[in-house]
Amino acid sequence: MISLPINSLYEKAISSYNAGNLEESARLIEKVLQQNPKHEEAMHLQAILKYLCGDYKSALSLINDLVSQNPNAAHLNSRANINDKLGRYAQAEEDLQQALNQDPNLIEAYHNLGKCQKKLDKFTVALATIEKGLALDPNHAEMRLVKAQCLYELERHKDSKAILGALLVEYPNYLPAQMNLADVYIAIRDYAEAEKILINATKLHKDNSDILNNLAECYRESGELKKALPIFIEICETNPGNSHYQLNLSNCLVEMGKFAECEERMSKFIERGDGDERAILNLLLVMSTQQEWKKIVDFTSTLSRAKFSDKTEHEIIVYQSLAYWILGEWSKGMILLSSIEKIAQSDEQLERMSFERSYAIFLSSLYKMRKPTYEEQPSRIVFLGESHCLPPVGMTFSDGEKKHRIESRLVIGCKMWHLVKPLRNRYYFTFMHALETIPKDAEVIITIGEIDCRATEGIILQCKKDPKYIENGISVLTQKYMELVSVTAKNRFRKLGIMGIPAVANLNESIAKEDINLQVKIIQRINEELKGRAKQAEINFIDVFALTNRGDGIAKDGYHLDNVHLKPKVYETLWCKHQV
């Protein structure tokens, strides 16, 4: 057989690639590289082919070899795209900045860098990047779209709407702009206008499942879940392998409290081989809402993670560590400790603390501090809430007459206002399901509320926007919260208690002094309201603030495990001596 010259083989590979025949292109590129392993264009195309096939880790390995050989702007740009898919946004950002240092006129790199920075929640930085790109090409529709998306994230809805409106004047059928404009209207709760845009879009783009999906999302956001559900089911039946649609259907089912149906659908989806890593994470969340920690351990042990992004890998490890802690399998959790510590040190550049990193910081401290014993006792106390319910798990409390085994029911991410919203949501249904799993002869202590007072989220942000909220809003919030607790839990168990909020422990230098002062004021106000309303409802109030306060609203030394959570032994002290 006569061998073709390398350039001829490469040209045939490019032709196959352009024709969409990726397998043939990959076969030809392999031949090129057999003859010349350092052929840069072939190495580049091989990495791109792996990327397009979803084998991102192999693509990264190949592009790393190429960048080592020639770190030019095009190669760095390609590596950034691969790192982006792997969730390695910091590395992608660095590559793109290097690419632009080499070629300040590489418009694609500005576009990619802006998108990457947006994913890092660096919306202001992303805006500046996109502005530089638009200075080179003011009419670049995709960069204008990213600019509108950043403005949307910064809650500059009016500015975002203006850019999207202008795009649609120039390109009336530009679907991404239509979809994003609908998102803006949903954000400002003009659901009727969003519905109108999406219905008109269905006329321009017939049988487009993306539009139907966004229409269903509009209905879901407006609380019309029964209207959203059949649309989600229809598009999932039409596109049975589409993970994004399946996830949205799953979210709708969860918000309707249909956990079992959601888990069944998502499990079958993954078993068919259609589910990507987002589907796996969604299933883990659904399992956690049903307190199915043993099932989480079993499921994660079967996963092959070769193609998972770092972020997905991190979340899976966090779920495993949570499950081992709650189940009392401390030794298995300790095997993951080094991985947890690495996660705790990752993504420090993010402006928002990620789920996996915040839990990793907490769990690494928790595992190193104590080992749950899980001795059988005649009585049990169950702490129910967000991460604050976890430190005392596996302990034994004694009141002098009887010993009590400590358990937990975790409601990930739950805040007080999630439970009192007029529209029911997954937090409400998870809370209700958790109550149903607790034996009626147990003592229950609800710990929801502490996360509300972190400096970067929740009530503190609400009070910054509306200073009157400290007096009026917190009063209404705690009233509705205590009403819900009274109706759902007061007469359900042997004994019921509500934990207050500890004094401020996070005195990080990055937090402004006025934010700390505001945080102290909010915590004092919430505790006053909870204590008074608990007394009226004849529910025990556990005064965490009284124990931890050094006198000025700041926490005394020695009470906190980290800057957010209390040490396990503090819970026993609170239970024994600080119930009001």
Order of alpha helices (4+ residues) and beta strands (2+ residues): alpha-alpha-alpha-alpha-alpha-alpha-alpha-alpha-alpha-alpha-alpha-alpha-alpha-alpha-alpha-alpha-alpha-alpha-alpha-alpha-alpha-alpha-beta-beta-beta-alpha-alpha-beta-alpha-alpha-beta-alpha-beta-alpha-alpha
